[in-house]
């Protein structure tokens, strides 16, 4: 099954590529890889929440935001690669969670990104990963995700 078919089967419509908030591009192709810049959970150009996970943002909401970040990363990768069908799988996910000092659930938050990529790519969606707690992210976003994709 093609990636486009799998997205349709899951009822997932990729968002428009989010505009960079600083001096970078959303994704870069190098050899048989696509590296995305860190993606925030923009939906229709708006952050759905700001603040820290463990305070203003619940872990459950942050998990959903990480999912959105991963879909934004996939959209950026597909755009840079020349189409969704060029994306073959996932190599690595880097997840950043703006959280309170006592919050230790960063892996569960970033599962939102990992799980959706696994649903889309199946075995080709299995990846290495980091889930890191940080004091603050750009625009006070609760979550940021970067992904390295493989090309077909």
Secondary structure, 3 states (H helix, E strand, C coil): CCHHHHHHHHCCCCCCCCCCCCCCCCEEEECCEEEECCEECEECCEECCCCCECCCECHHHHHHHHHHHHHHHHHHHHHHHCCHHHEEEEEEEEEEEEECCCCCCHHHHHHHHHHHHHHHHHHHHCCEEEEEEECCCHHHCCEEEEEEEEEC
